[in-house]
Amino acid sequence: MKINVGEILTRRAQRDPHAEGLVDWASGRRFTYNELNERANRAGNLLARLGINGGDRIGILAKNGPEFMETFFGCSKLGIVVVPLNWRLVPDELEFILADSGAVALVFDDDFIDTAADLHARGDATRLRHFVQVGRRALEGFAQRYDDLLEAASGTEPLIAATDEDLLHIMYTSGTTGLPKGAVHTQASGYWSTVNAALTFDLRHGDRYQVCMPMFHIGALFPAQALVHLGATMIIMREFDPVASWQLLERERCTGTLLVPAMLTFMLGVYEQCKPDHSALRWAQSGGAPVPVTSIQTYTDLGIPISQLYGLTESYAAGTCATAQQSVERPGTAGLPYFLSDSRIVGEALEDLPPGAQGEILLRGPLMAGYWQQPEASAAALWVDPADGTTWLRTGDAGVKDAEGFLYVQDRIKDMLISGGENIYPAEIENVILGHPGVKEVAVIGIPSDKWGETPLAIVVRASDDLSDADVMAFCDGKLGRFKLPKAVVFTDQIPRNPSGKVLKRVLRDQFPLTSPE
């Protein structure tokens, strides 16, 4: 059987034509699966009328909305490769991604008219031939209006022009350690990832799922595909807002959602203000970064079980997951592998390590095909085990497994500190400090030390104005080994994060170029 992700929508529309497939919270528009599929057909066909063919790449610079999803599924059917663009990037950064991917067209919405105009003015630097504007603001002279093109295009099913190992999308990694790399996923990795989710989670036909992460992130695009596969309803927020998120969950009677840890924190901050009825919510998933144990317990006490996930863009978000019960019973665990995935912990020579030993996390399952036009980086990330020929993703994350195979993610290997010859993982210190009621957010980085090589610096966002550095250090005393204790504490108004919620520690190192007092 040939596999095509766009055909999932075709088949869902055939089986459940009148079921609600998508709700656009911002506009109030609601689409049945039949309507969503017809619009996806039109979106694909309009691009074909512009001369865009299978294998060509197009960029999407738009906030969450039905146009994003229908363009994605329409492109999939025709084999047009989608490049979702992080709309928080500046034009120089977007130019790099567009030029690197070789995109020939840009679909953008009204919020990004100025950015699109800037990119258009750069001419051959991006190689863009077509600009398609979504929305109702005055049409730019260099662009064509999406709605007009959609209306003129045919709603009939296009010929499926991509299967199996043909490209589906190129999703650029967030670049926490350098320039972004384009993780290439195929029709097969996209399809089997949705099957992986269906076999792993308590997702059901007819569920109502809030999608509030940006769709340029795998944490939104992946569940949206899985929802279509299962015949559930995706309810899309244009962008995340904690108050609006509670309102949506209540009014749409959502049964599930995915929130990165920072979102969980923001929503707790307005919980008393909103006093939401979340009785329909069976669970919330969280990933993108380790979920603080205190957050899991607080949500559990509110009657909202938290299921912690671990995965990467390169693994199509899949890796391991902990059920809500496991998240409470085994604080800090990222759980067991997805149904079609595997994990292992290896040492520097890529040898398997015993339970309890720290090493690099490797994942197996529906993985990326590699990084776009970066064979050396691809070879470094995708390791073929000579014992059986299977391919594993080297995540660059440090972790341990317990005797029963439950994974505990400790930190990025590159974020690990070495102090006096001892390995220190910042996430361990961060989890302790987050237990202080006066702390809202925290990030730990290493700073140079003449005595120890480097020592931990805690960068804290206060929840209480009277919190002092001495309070933070005293709170850690006795909860961490002496060599792990932060040697200094500084306060800031905001900790920089990428869209998936991961702390940008390279930015913090630039902001706080300090030297250890020891």
Order of alpha helices (4+ residues) and beta strands (2+ residues): alpha-beta-beta-alpha-beta-alpha-beta-alpha-beta-alpha-beta-beta-alpha-beta-beta-alpha-beta-alpha-beta-alpha-beta-alpha-alpha-beta-alpha-beta-beta-alpha-beta-beta-beta-beta-alpha-beta-beta-beta-beta-beta-alpha-beta-beta-alpha-beta-alpha
